[in-house]
């Protein structure tokens, strides 16, 4: 049987977050995966939660006890659907700050990058009576997403996309979005390294996700514009969170950087950059004397053994602007034009680039 303490803790967590992954609940409750799944099944039989692939969500209509808390006058209820990770946690913090200032209530569900499950989460938000949605949906780039696109088009409430742009001709002039200029972020990194004297600046970029193509373009354009070595190596690596082979691939990248004489590298993202730093240290390659590294995302770059200079997207500002745009659209007495807002990233300068000579130091690698 589900213990009363676990029952209360699990439901309390779901009331706060809207949904959760089974793996997250294992850590929260301090029990096994099997026990969590058994608990969730028991709550589902009571009509308190709904299961989905890999997770569970609160059935708010059944789980709410007593009358619905009275909403403040003119308060808006906004639904969020965001990936669960450090990057979007900062986006969420910005959204919460703006919502508090603008008299809006937020309910959160986590995206698992699966269009079908994201549609379930959106439907749950609609059932809960949200007035608008702030979404970071899966990248819409193949036929699996056709139905998802169609459902977004059919929504009758305002939607703002954050760090996503939908390029379908039927959507481009309808949905608001707030995004980072990731091409500019890559240019910032290359310009910084060029000022330090580097001419052969490599790129290591994750092979999946919406940010990678823009980072690649920014790197290419910056090399050309600054007259740097345009044949500097470019490598794709699998995301560390999704592949057990990432470390092996990054080790191969390090071999190629050495063979091709690269003195600096822009590494996307932080986790991959830290692995690169660790492997370099194992080989006796000094950072920054032998190899300068700039990371991309600035989630945990400052915590590396050699603190990493990093491109820092304006994550909190993305959340703030998204909520501000959503509330403006909901409260405006007249229709507003579609907003496509692009925010500029910053560069957090730390130890991993040094003061720069553009050479590989006094000792080769």
C-alpha positions in Angstrom: 0.0 0.0 0.0 1.1 3.6 -0.6 2.2 5.1 2.7 0.4 8.3 3.8 3.7 10.2 3.9 4.6 9.3 0.4 1.1 9.9 -0.8 1.2 13.5 0.6 4.7 14.2 -0.7 4.1 12.9 -4.2 0.8 14.8 -4.6 2.4 18.0 -3.1 5.2 17.8 -5.6 2.7 17.3 -8.5 0.5 20.2 -7.2 3.6 22.5 -7.3 5.1 21.3 -10.7 2.1 19.9 -12.6 4.0 16.8 -13.7 7.2 14.8 -13.0 9.4 12.1 -14.4 9.5 8.7 -12.6 13.2 9.1 -12.3 12.8 12.4 -10.5 10.3 10.9 -8.1 12.7 8.1 -7.2 15.2 10.6 -5.8 12.5 12.7 -4.2 10.8 9.9 -2.3 14.0 7.8 -1.6 12.5 4.6 -2.9 13.0 2.3 -5.8 11.7 2.8 -9.4 9.4 -0.2 -8.9 7.9 1.3 -5.7 7.3 4.7 -7.4 5.5 3.1 -10.3 3.4 1.0 -7.9 2.5 4.2 -5.9 1.6 6.0 -9.2 -0.6 3.2 -10.3 -2.4 3.3 -6.9 -3.0 7.0 -7.2 -4.2 6.6 -10.8 -6.8 4.0 -9.6 -8.0 6.7 -7.2 -8.4 9.1 -10.1 -5.8 11.6 -8.6 -3.1 11.4 -11.3 -2.6 10.5 -15.0 0.4 8.5 -16.2 2.2 9.2 -19.4 5.4 7.6 -20.9 8.1 8.0 -18.4 6.2 10.2 -16.0 3.0 11.2 -14.2 0.9 14.3 -14.0 -1.7 15.6 -11.6 -5.3 15.2 -12.5 -6.2 18.6 -11.1 -10.0 18.2 -11.4 -9.9 15.1 -9.2 -6.9 15.9 -6.9 -8.1 19.3 -5.7 -9.7 19.1 -2.3 -12.1 21.8 -1.2 -13.0 24.8 -3.2 -10.6 26.3 -5.8 -8.6 29.1 -4.2 -10.0 32.5 -5.0 -8.1 34.2 -7.7 -7.1 37.8 -7.4 -9.0 40.3 -9.5 -7.7 40.5 -13.0 -5.3 37.6 -12.3 -4.3 35.5 -15.3 -3.6 31.8 -15.3 -0.8 30.9 -17.7 0.4 27.4 -18.6 4.1 26.6 -19.1 5.5 23.7 -21.1 9.3 23.7 -20.8 12.1 21.1 -20.9 13.4 20.0 -17.6 17.0 21.1 -17.4 19.3 23.8 -16.0 18.9 26.0 -19.1 15.1 26.2 -18.9 15.1 26.4 -15.1 16.6 29.8 -15.5 13.9 30.6 -18.1 11.3 29.5 -15.6 12.8 31.8 -12.9 12.5 34.7 -15.2 8.9 33.8 -16.0 8.1 33.5 -12.3 9.5 36.9 -11.5 7.5 38.5 -14.3 4.3 36.6 -13.4 4.6 37.8 -9.8 4.9 41.4 -10.9 2.0 41.1 -13.4 -0.5 39.4 -11.2 -0.4 36.1 -13.1 -0.5 32.5 -11.9 1.7 29.9 -13.5 1.2 26.2 -13.9 4.2 24.1 -15.2 4.5 20.9 -17.1 7.7 19.4 -18.4 8.4 18.7 -22.1 10.1 15.4 -22.9 10.7 16.4 -26.6 8.0 14.0 -27.7 5.3 15.7 -29.7 2.6 13.3 -28.6 3.3 13.7 -24.9 3.6 17.5 -25.3 0.1 17.5 -26.8 -1.2 15.7 -23.8 0.4 18.3 -21.5 -1.1 21.1 -23.5 -4.5 19.5 -23.4 -4.2 19.2 -19.6 -3.3 22.9 -19.4 -6.4 23.7 -21.5 -8.6 21.5 -19.2 -7.3 23.5 -16.3 -8.6 26.7 -17.9 -5.3 28.5 -18.6 -5.6 31.9 -20.4 -2.4 31.6 -22.4 0.6 29.3 -23.0 4.3 29.7 -22.9 5.9 26.8 -24.8 9.3 25.4 -25.8 8.0 22.6 -28.0 10.0 20.0 -29.9 11.9 21.3 -32.9 9.5 21.0 -35.8 11.6 19.5 -38.6 10.1 16.3 -39.8 6.8 14.5 -40.5 6.4 13.4 -36.8 5.6 17.0 -35.9 2.9 17.6 -38.5 0.1 16.8 -36.1 1.7 18.9 -33.4 1.9 21.9 -35.8 -1.8 21.5 -36.7 -2.9 21.4 -33.0 -0.9 24.6 -32.3 -2.7 26.2 -35.2 -6.1 25.2 -33.7 -5.5 26.7 -30.3 -7.9 29.5 -29.3 -5.7 31.1 -26.7 -2.5 33.1 -27.1 0.7 31.2 -27.4 4.3 32.5 -27.0 7.2 30.3 -28.0 10.4 30.6 -26.1 13.8 29.6 -27.8 11.8 28.2 -30.6 10.8 29.5 -34.1 8.2 27.7 -36.1 9.0 28.2 -39.8 5.8 26.8 -41.3 4.2 29.4 -43.6 0.9 28.8 -41.9 2.3 29.7 -38.5 5.1 32.2 -39.0 2.8 35.3 -39.0 0.6 34.1 -36.1 2.6 32.8 -33.2 4.7 35.1 -31.0 8.2 34.0 -30.1 11.1 35.2 -27.9 14.5 33.7 -28.9 18.3 34.1 -28.4 20.4 35.1 -31.4 22.7 32.1 -31.2 24.5 33.1 -34.3 25.5 36.3 -32.5 26.6 34.1 -29.5 29.0 32.1 -31.7 30.4 35.3 -33.2 31.0 36.8 -29.7 33.1 33.7 -28.9 35.1 33.8 -32.1 35.7 37.6 -31.8 36.9 37.2 -28.3 39.4 34.5 -29.2 40.6 36.5 -32.3 41.3 39.5 -30.1 43.5 37.2 -28.0 45.5 36.3 -31.1 44.0 33.0 -32.1 43.6 32.4 -35.8 42.7 28.7 -35.9 39.5 28.4 -33.9 37.8 25.1 -34.0 34.1 24.3 -33.2 32.7 21.3 -31.3 28.9 21.3 -31.5 26.2 18.9 -30.3 24.6 17.0 -33.2 21.0 17.5 -32.0 18.8 20.4 -30.8 17.6 23.7 -32.2 20.7 25.7 -31.1 23.4 23.8 -33.0 22.7 25.0 -36.6 22.8 28.7 -35.5 26.0 28.2 -33.6 27.6 26.6 -36.7 26.5 29.4 -38.9 27.8 32.0 -36.5 31.2 30.3 -36.2 31.5 30.1 -40.0 30.5 33.7 -40.6 32.8 35.0 -37.9 35.8 33.1 -39.3 35.1 34.6 -42.7 34.5 38.1 -41.5 37.6 38.3 -39.4 39.9 36.7 -42.0 40.7 33.7 -39.8 41.5 30.1 -40.9 38.3 29.0 -42.5 39.4 25.4 -42.7 39.5 25.2 -38.9 38.1 21.8 -37.7 34.3 21.5 -37.0 33.1 18.4 -35.1 29.7 17.1 -34.2 29.4 15.2 -31.0 26.4 13.4 -29.4 24.8 15.1 -26.4 26.3 13.8 -23.2 22.9 13.4 -21.6 21.7 11.0 -24.3 24.7 9.0 -25.5 27.2 6.8 -23.7 29.7 7.4 -26.5 30.1 11.1 -26.0 33.4 10.9 -24.1 35.0 8.7 -26.7 33.9 11.0 -29.5 35.3 14.1 -27.6 38.6 12.2 -27.2 38.7 11.8 -31.0 38.0 15.5 -31.4 40.9 16.3 -29.2 43.1 14.1 -31.4 42.0 16.1 -34.4 42.5 19.5 -32.8 46.1 18.5 -32.1 46.6 17.1 -35.6 45.2 20.2 -37.2 47.0 22.8 -35.0 43.9 24.4 -33.5 44.8 26.7 -30.7 41.2 27.5 -29.5 37.8 25.8 -29.6 34.2 26.9 -29.1 32.5 23.9 -27.4 28.7 23.6 -27.3 27.5 23.0 -24.5 28.9 23.2 -21.0 28.8 19.5 -20.2 30.7 18.7 -23.4 33.2 21.5 -22.8 33.9 20.2 -19.3 34.6 16.7 -20.7 36.9 18.2 -23.3 38.7 20.1 -20.4 39.1 16.9 -18.4 40.4 14.9 -21.3 42.9 17.6 -22.1 44.2 17.6 -18.5 44.7 13.8 -18.7 46.9 14.3 -21.7 48.9 17.1 -20.2 47.3 19.7 -22.5 47.2 23.0 -20.6 44.2 25.2 -20.7 44.5 28.0 -21.6 48.2 27.9 -22.4 48.0 25.2 -25.0 44.3 25.3 -25.9 41.8 28.0 -25.1 38.2 26.9 -24.6 35.0 28.9 -24.8 31.8 27.0 -23.7 28.3 27.7 -24.9 25.2 28.0 -22.6 26.9 29.0 -19.3 24.8 26.7 -17.1 27.7 25.2 -15.1 30.8 26.6 -17.0 32.0 28.6 -14.0 32.3 25.4 -11.9 34.8 23.7 -14.2 38.3 23.0 -12.8 39.5 25.8 -15.0 36.5 28.2 -15.0 35.3 28.3 -18.6 34.7 31.5 -20.5 31.2 31.0 -21.8 28.5 32.4 -24.1 25.6 33.2 -21.8 22.1 33.3 -23.5 19.8 35.7 -21.6 17.8 32.8 -20.1 16.0 34.8 -17.4 15.2 37.6 -19.8 13.6 35.1 -22.2 11.2 33.9 -19.5 10.4 37.5 -18.4 9.8 38.7 -22.0 7.7 35.7 -22.8 5.4 36.3 -19.8 5.3 40.0 -20.5 4.3 39.5 -24.1 1.6 36.9 -23.2 0.0 39.1 -20.5 0.2 42.2 -22.9 -1.7 40.2 -25.5 -4.3 39.0 -23.1 -4.9 42.4 -21.5 -4.7 44.6 -24.5 -8.1 46.1 -25.5 -7.2 45.8 -29.2 -5.3 43.2 -31.3 -1.5 43.5 -31.1 0.9 42.8 -34.0 2.8 39.5 -33.9 6.0 39.9 -32.0 9.2 38.0 -33.0 11.7 39.2 -30.3 15.4 38.3 -30.6 17.6 38.8 -27.5 21.4 39.1 -27.6 23.6 36.8 -25.5 26.6 38.0 -23.5 30.1 36.6 -23.0 31.2 35.7 -19.4 35.0 35.9 -19.5 36.8 33.5 -17.2 40.2 31.7 -16.9 39.9 29.2 -19.8 41.1 31.7 -22.5 43.9 33.4 -20.5 45.2 36.7 -21.7 46.1 35.2 -25.0 49.0 34.9 -27.4 47.3 32.8 -30.1 50.1 30.3 -29.8 50.1 26.8 -28.2 52.2 28.1 -25.4 55.8 27.3 -24.7 55.1 23.6 -24.7 53.5 21.9 -27.7 50.6 19.5 -27.5 
